[in-house]
């Protein structure tokens, strides 16, 4: 089934279906965003950091490009991406390994004859900036982030620990952690606080996100800056140990699922 999905010949009919589904996805997103104005926050952050290319491109694509989808475009995508050097076949819970390997060879053996296209993705370039948008919500949502490092960089563990130091907290819920808990407790105008820590192949972002009453926008921004500045100061040993242990616990919990373990193995391989 997976091979059929990936390698099915792209016809005019397939292109028309793609156009229709893409248009419906945009329509649904535009409808749902009315009920959750902050749903696009992460995407807008990436666009501000990297511009309208690479990591800054919209997750659903540009709505103006829908009509350009045709069989040729879809076929070209397959030829550029479904190639031997870009494919890694992994599986979990397979009872008969030999049988699985034979099945993969049978279904994907023909792919090996496809010549590798000289196609390389453009490296992302951090540009930074500021973006403001208006919503009908009485809340203000602020994100302050800076360029960090790619996921294979040696400093990734340090950023992970800093993210745990910030933690996350919700004024209307339990399970708060890190310094965010103190921020919510001491500032009645703050609704939520959380760290931002995203690592990609060739770049990354680190920062903090805060939401709260729109009448205290300036105060919300000050809290963000103060929390980031706090990471430049000496860290209490007890707090540092707590952050490390929390990170270990979250990692171990994430690895409980066979699907997560499989993805981790594939990514590192």
N, C-alpha and C positions, 0 to 999 in steps of 0.2 A: 504494500500500500504506500509506504514512504517513497519507494523508488518511482512508482507511478505518479505521485504528486510532484516529485522533483524533476522528472525527466519526460513527462507527458508532452508530446508535440503541441506547441502553442499555436492554435488556429485563430481565425477571426472570431469564432464563437467564444473561445477562451478569453480573448482580449475584451470582448463586449461584456462578459461576465465580470472581468476584473474592473472595468470602468464602473459598472453598476454597483459592485460591492464597495469600491473605494468611495464613490459618491455617497453611499448610505453611511459609511463610517464617519465621514466628515459631518453629515447632517446630524447623526446621533451625538457626536462629540459637541457640536454647537448647541444642541438641546440640553445635554447634561451639564455643560459648563455654567448654565444659568442657575443651577442649584448648588454648585460648588465653585465659586469664583477662583479659589486657590488651586484648582486641579491642574492648571497649566504652569504652576510656579516653577517646577524643576526645568521644564522645557524652555521657559522664558529665561531662566538663569543661564542655561547652556547657550542660548542664542545671543545673550548679552556678552557672554564670555568669549564665544568663538565666531560670532557673526552668522550670516546665512550660508554656511557651508560646513562640511565635515560634521563635527559634533553638534553644531548649532542648527542643523536641518530639522524641520518638524518631523515628529515620529510618524505621523500619518502621511507625510509628503505634502507637497504644495497643491492646494486644491485647484489651482489654475493649470496644473499639469495633467489632470485626469484625462482630458480629451486627447492627449498625446500618447496614451497607452494603446499600443497595437501589437499584433503578433510578432513583428520584427523586434520591438523593444523587449518583449518578454523572452524571445529566443536569445537575444544578445545577452540578457541578464544570466540565463542558464549557461551560456558558453563562457562567460566571464567568471562565474562563481562556482558552478558545479563541475569542478575539474579535479583530477587526482591529487594535486598538491594542496587543494583547498578543502578536501573532504576527509573527515576522520569518522570512522564507523565505530561506535561504542555501544555496549549493551550491558544491562544488569539483570541478574536473575535467570540467566540462560542455563538450562539444565544440561544441554548437550552442546558443548563448545564446538566440536568438530562439525556437527550438523549446521550450526549457525555460520561458521566460516564458509562452508560449502555453499550455503544459501546466498551469502553476500557475494561470493565469487560468481555465482550463477546470474544474479540480478544486476551486479555492478561491474562485471568483468568487461563489458563493452566500453565502459567509460574510460578505461585505461588507454584505449586507442585514440581518444580525443586529444588533439594537440593542445598544449597549454598556451593559453592566450597571454600575451605580455600586457597584463593589466595590473596596475598598482593603485591602491587607494591613496588619495592625497592626505598628507599628514596635517593634523589639526594645528592651528596657530592661535594662541591666546591673544586676544586684543583688549578685552575688558571694556568697561563702560558703565553706564547707568540706564536703567529702563523703568519707566513709570507707566502705570495703567490705572484707569478708573473703573470701579465696580459699584454696584448698588448696595453692597454689603456695608454695615456699620463698622466692620473690622478693617484693620490695616494689617497687611502681611508684608514683612520686610525680610529680604535675604541679603546677607553680606558675605561674599566669598572671594577667595583668591586662588590663583593657580597653585596646584600642588604637584604631584608626581604621577607618572604612569604606574600601573599595577605591578610591574616587575621591578620597580625601584626599591633599593634597600631601605628607604625611609617610609615605606608603606606601613610597617608596624607602628612607627611613631605617630603617624597620622591616625591610625586606628585607635591608639590609646588616647590621643587628644580628643578624638570624637567621643570616646567613653567618658572622659573627664567632663565634657560638656553635658553628655547624656541627653535625656528627653523628658519632658514633663507636660502634663495637661492639667489645667486648673480644675477640670470637671471629672477627673478620673484618678484611679490608683495606678500603682506600678511606676511611679516617677523615679528617675535615677539621675545621678551626677549633679553638677552644679545647677542644671536646669531646675531641679526641685527647689533649690533655695531661691532662684529668681522668681518662680511662680509664687512661692510662699510669701516673699517680701514685697512683691509689687502687684497690687490688686488690679492693675490695668492690663496685666499679661495673661493671655489665655493659654498659649502653647509655646514651648521652646524646644528646639532640637538641633543637633549638629548636622552639618552637611559634609559628607565625605564620599566623593565619587572618584574612582580611579579607572582610567581607560587605557588603551594600548599605548598611546603616545602623549597623554596629558592627564590632568586631574583637577579637581576643585575641592577646596576645603573652606568651611565657613560655618555660619549659624543662621537659622531661620527662626523668626519670632512673629507671633500674631497677637493682636490685642485691640483694645478700643481705639477707634480712629481719632478720638479726641486727644490721645496721648502718643501720636506718631513720633514726635521728637524724642519723647522719653523712651519709646521702644527702640529707636535707633541708638540712643545712648547706651541702653542695656546691651545691645549687640556689640558695640565697640568695646565696652568695659569687659565683657566676657572674653572676647578675643585677646584683648590686652592682658587679661589675667593669665593666659597661657604662656606669656613671656616671663612671668614671675616664677620664682622657685616653687615647685609643687610639693605639698605636704606628703611625706612618705606613706602615711596611712591612706591618703586619697589615691596615691599612685598605685599602691598594691590593690586597692579595691577596683580601680579601673582595669588593671591587668587581669584580675580574677574574673571580672564581668566579661571581658573580651574572650577569655578562655572558655567560659561557660557558654556564651553565645555561639562560639565556633563549634563546640562539641554538640550542642543542641541542633545546630544546622546540619551537622554530619550524621544525625540519627537517621535521616531519610536516605534510602538507597539512590533515589534520583539525584539528590544533592551531591552525594559522594561521587556518583558517576560523572556529573557535570564538572566537579572539581578536578577529577582525574583527567578528563578530556581537555579542560582549559590548560592545565599545567603541562600535559603532554604536547 
